[in-house]
C-alpha cells in the first residue's frame, strides 16, 4: 500500500517541477521549501547519493555535528543552503532541492 503512494507522490512532484520549469517561473523559497517538505522520501539509493552530496557540498566547512546541532525544517534549510551558496558554497541549481530535502529529513526538528 505504501509503495503506490510513494510512486504517486514522486510522479506528482516531478509533474509539478516540469510545469514550473516549463513555464519559466521560479517559485519563491517558502513555496519551494513546502513542496520539498511535502515530497515523498527518496529511495534508499538516492538518499545515500544525496548524503554523499551533503558531505561534498557541506562537509568541507561543517561537520555532521554542526548540522545535527542546528535542526531546521525545509524552509530553514532552504534559507541556509541559499545563504551558503551566496557565501561561495558550490551548489548546482539541480542539487539545491535534493540537498534541502535530505537536510530536512535527516537534520530536521524531531
Secondary structure as UniProt FT lines:
FT   HELIX           2..23
FT   HELIX           29..38
FT   HELIX           44..58
FT   TURN            59..61
FT   HELIX           64..68
FT   HELIX           74..86
FT   TURN            87..88
FT   HELIX           93..106
//
